[in-house]
Amino acid sequence: MSDEGTVGEVDVTQALGMPLEDAMRTQRAVRRLHTDPVPDDLLLHLLELSLKAPTSSNSQDWSYVVVKDREQKARIGRLYRVLYRAFAPVVERAAARDPDVARQMAPGKWQAENFADIPVFVIPCYRHGLKHMAIGWPQISVSSYYGSVYPAVQNLLLACRAVGLGASIQTLPIWFVPGAKRILGLPWNVNPVCIVPIGWAKGRYGPTKRRPIEEVVHVDRYGNRPFLET
Ligand SMILES: Cc1cc2nc3c(=O)[nH]c(=O)nc-3n(C[C@H](O)[C@H](O)[C@H](O)COP(=O)(O)O)c2cc1C
């Protein structure tokens, strides 16, 4: 990034000044990406901003593995395609019932087929300490484990949106965690949480469609939804 805060055509400082509400309303899973590289200094700046997120007990036991090497991308891509092929029939059945799922299928398939051409992947990982040894039990340790990663990931998605990069949270490509750990050379106590493919956006941003707030908010006890019109 130059001293003036620009990367190529992008005035990063100005772009990151996007009103928060606009960024939040339009950030969405952008899976179709150009193959042009994402400059390291821009990515580092966005990653640094993303780490302003909270972690459980301020542990900050996170690592970002940034994958740019074509061979490494191809290795993860091969792992992904095995999982994608196994999971595709489930998604196809859901797509037959739900046009929103059907709309997401084509860009997802495009990514699976073009994995090694995507400029960069960020794989947020978290080290598990004693309290997370048995991920899955007790429930509270699970929430503090994954809850220490996803706030940073959402920050990253919003920052990408502001500067014109497309990104999305994905878990399917690394569902076979031992395989992903082997490829990435992760120590036994560091786990990949998700994978974020990033590139200049080809697909469109939002507005996104979400359930109405009146339906989601329960007051005092689950089931009491006074904001819902009857
Ligand atoms: C925990 C989590 C896992 C996800 N895993 C995948 C995935 O494996 N593949 C994928 O294409 N999208 C994945 N997504 C993206 C969601 O499908 C997407 O955010 C959701 O459909 C909303 O899309 P929109 O923001 O474009 O409306 C995941 C999202 C989350 C939060």
The ligand as an ORCA input file, in Angstrom:
! r2SCAN-3c Opt
* xyz 0 1
  C     -20.405    -21.627      9.394
  C     -20.626    -21.382      7.914
  C     -20.246    -22.358      7.004
  C     -20.403    -22.153      5.632
  N     -19.949    -23.106      4.755
  C     -20.063    -22.902      3.425
  C     -19.524    -23.841      2.499
  O     -18.979    -24.863      2.866
  N     -19.643    -23.576      1.176
  C     -20.247    -22.444      0.712
  O     -20.325    -22.250     -0.499
  N     -20.752    -21.520      1.570
  C     -20.668    -21.713      2.906
  N     -21.160    -20.788      3.798
  C     -21.763    -19.555      3.271
  C     -23.273    -19.553      3.407
  O     -23.843    -20.473      2.523
  C     -23.760    -18.131      3.110
  O     -23.128    -17.248      4.010
  C     -25.250    -18.011      3.277
  O     -25.895    -18.820      2.320
  C     -25.728    -16.577      3.110
  O     -25.340    -16.134      1.847
  P     -25.514    -14.597      1.445
  O     -24.781    -13.798      2.480
  O     -24.905    -14.474      0.070
  O     -26.965    -14.291      1.458
  C     -21.007    -20.962      5.160
  C     -21.391    -19.985      6.087
  C     -21.190    -20.178      7.440
  C     -21.600    -19.094      8.412
*
